[in-house]
Structures are given as C-alpha cells and as structure tokens.
Amino acid sequence: MPSLENVQVGWDALDRNGDKIGTVDQVGTRYFIVTRALIFTKDVYVPFSAVDSVDPDSGSVRLNVNKDQIDTMGWDDVSSATAYPSGPR
C-alpha cells in the first residue's frame, strides 16, 4: 500500500487512468472524502485500500478504480468506507 500519510486536503483524486474524479476535501484515519462536482456536488468516502498511488509532487492520489465505477462502489457514507477492507468489488 502506498504511503497515505502524505494525502492532503486540496489534492486531486484521480482514477486508475489519471482522469480527475474530484478534490480531496477531508482526510480521516481509514478514508478520505472526495468532493465531486458534476451539476451538483457530491461527497465520496474513499477507503485508503482503494488507493493505488500517492504523488506529493503533483498533489494527487490515484485510485485503483475507473471514474465510471465510483458511483457503484457504495462509498456514499463513512460506514461504507471503513467497511471496505481490500480492493474494489
């Protein structure tokens, strides 16, 4: 697992292809909140186990899922993020 203690508020959250998903809005102990802005804003509680890599130089965190999978991952609240022990379903 990548070094997650470097993840910072304001960083870009990217999917596995490098497409921007949103911006890190808050960092917890086992997850971070990404704010997605489509037409309306939506918070996504991303578990650290979904992180593929962290790049402090570019201020980004890359996930191990595609952008179009985010809404189907069940990351709508904090309980879903803390119950997600390993990689995507």
Secondary structure, 3 states (H helix, E strand, C coil): CCCHHHCCCCCEEECCCCCEEEEEEEECCCEEEEEEECCCEEEEEEEHHHEEEEECCCCEEEECCCHHHHHHCCCCCHHHHHCCCCCCC
